[in-house]
Each structure stands twice: as C-alpha cells, then as structure tokens.
Amino acid sequence: MKKKKKGRLFWVTLTILFVVYMGLYIANSAGYYESKLSDKVKLTSESITKFEKDVAQGKDVTIDDYLEKEHIDYSNKASKLGLKISEGSEKFMTKGLSKFLKVIGKLFS
C-alpha cells in the first residue's frame, strides 16, 4: 500500500514538473522573453534620443532624467520577519560572542 502511494506521488510530481517545463519552453519558443527585452531596448533608445535633443538644446543634463526607476518592492510579512530574525541573530553573534570570548580570555589569563 505504501509503495503505491510513493509511486503515485512520484508520477504526480513528475507530471507537474513536465507541465511547468512545457510552459516555459512554449513561452521561450513563442518569443515572449525576446519581446520583453525589445521593449526595454525601445525605451532605452527613446531615452537616448531625448538625451541627444536635450544636449543639442543646451539644457542641463543629469543621468537621473534618462534612467528608468524600476524598483519593485517584494517585501511581505514573511520577508520582514526573516529580516528581523537575521538582524537579531547578527546582534547576538557580534555582541554575545565578543563578550563570551572576553570572559574566556579572562579565565585563561
């Protein structure tokens, strides 16, 4: 009975992985990723032409005017919790271990 469940779990996992693979393969062969890259190139070439016009007109030129601000915030409650835990463990490791090593040093001196 257990072998049957393990075998079924294997085939279900294999089927899911195959479906994901086929989806990615079709997206790649359909040119989805290339179209996204060409959109970015188009925006970059538009920025270059805008830059050239501004230079020709003698305007004050800064790089921030021509770069796209593409910041995506992926933080959520789980990632914020992970960050707090990591910062807490960092404080413990730096302060706690330094105090511990000082005590050990005093014992042996």
C-alpha positions as CSV (number, residue, x, y, z in Angstrom):
1,M,0.0,0.0,0.0
2,K,2.8,2.5,0.9
3,K,4.7,1.7,-2.3
4,K,1.6,2.6,-4.3
5,K,1.3,6.0,-2.6
6,K,5.0,6.7,-3.1
7,G,4.8,5.7,-6.7
8,R,1.8,7.9,-7.3
9,L,3.4,10.9,-5.6
10,F,6.4,10.4,-7.9
11,W,4.3,10.4,-11.0
12,V,2.3,13.4,-9.8
13,T,5.5,15.4,-9.1
14,L,6.9,14.3,-12.5
15,T,3.8,15.4,-14.3
16,I,3.8,18.8,-12.6
17,L,7.4,19.4,-13.5
18,F,6.7,18.3,-17.1
19,V,3.8,20.8,-17.4
20,V,6.0,23.6,-16.0
21,Y,8.8,22.7,-18.4
22,M,6.5,22.7,-21.3
23,G,5.0,26.1,-20.3
24,L,8.5,27.6,-20.1
25,Y,9.5,26.0,-23.4
26,I,6.4,27.3,-25.2
27,A,6.9,30.8,-23.8
28,N,10.5,30.8,-24.9
29,S,9.8,29.5,-28.4
30,A,6.9,32.0,-28.8
31,G,9.4,34.8,-28.2
32,Y,7.9,36.2,-25.0
33,Y,11.2,36.9,-23.4
34,E,12.6,38.5,-26.6
35,S,9.6,40.8,-26.9
36,K,10.1,41.9,-23.3
37,L,13.8,42.6,-24.0
38,S,13.0,44.5,-27.2
39,D,10.5,46.7,-25.2
40,K,13.3,47.6,-22.8
41,V,15.6,48.4,-25.8
42,K,13.0,50.6,-27.3
43,L,12.6,52.6,-24.1
44,T,16.4,52.9,-23.9
45,S,16.6,54.2,-27.5
46,E,13.9,56.7,-26.7
47,S,15.9,57.9,-23.7
48,I,18.9,58.2,-25.9
49,T,17.1,60.4,-28.5
50,K,15.7,62.5,-25.6
51,F,19.2,62.9,-24.3
52,E,20.6,63.9,-27.6
53,K,17.8,66.5,-28.1
54,D,18.5,68.0,-24.6
55,V,22.2,68.2,-25.3
56,A,21.6,69.9,-28.7
57,Q,19.3,72.4,-27.0
58,G,21.9,73.1,-24.3
59,K,19.8,72.0,-21.4
60,D,21.2,71.0,-18.0
61,V,21.7,67.2,-18.4
62,T,21.7,64.7,-15.5
63,I,21.7,61.0,-15.8
64,D,18.7,60.6,-13.5
65,D,16.4,62.2,-16.1
66,Y,17.1,59.4,-18.5
67,L,17.2,56.3,-16.4
68,E,14.0,54.4,-15.6
69,K,13.3,54.0,-12.0
70,E,12.4,50.3,-11.9
71,H,12.3,49.3,-8.2
72,I,9.9,46.6,-7.3
73,D,9.3,46.1,-3.6
74,Y,9.0,42.3,-3.0
75,S,8.8,42.6,0.8
76,N,5.9,41.0,2.6
77,K,5.3,39.9,6.2
78,A,7.4,36.8,5.9
79,S,10.4,38.5,4.4
80,K,10.2,41.3,7.0
81,L,10.1,38.7,9.8
82,G,13.1,37.0,8.2
83,L,15.0,40.2,8.1
84,K,14.2,41.0,11.8
85,I,15.3,37.5,12.8
86,S,18.5,37.8,10.8
87,E,19.3,41.2,12.3
88,G,18.6,39.9,15.8
89,S,20.9,36.9,15.3
90,E,23.6,39.2,13.9
91,K,23.4,41.4,17.0
92,F,23.6,38.3,19.2
93,M,26.5,36.8,17.4
94,T,28.6,40.0,17.4
95,K,27.8,41.2,20.9
96,G,27.3,37.9,22.6
97,L,30.3,36.1,21.2
98,S,32.6,39.1,21.8
99,K,31.5,39.1,25.5
100,F,31.9,35.3,25.7
101,L,35.4,35.5,24.3
102,K,36.3,38.2,26.7
103,V,35.2,36.1,29.6
104,I,37.1,33.1,28.2
105,G,40.2,35.3,27.8
106,K,40.0,36.5,31.4
107,L,39.7,32.9,32.6
108,F,42.9,31.9,30.8
109,S,45.0,35.0,31.6
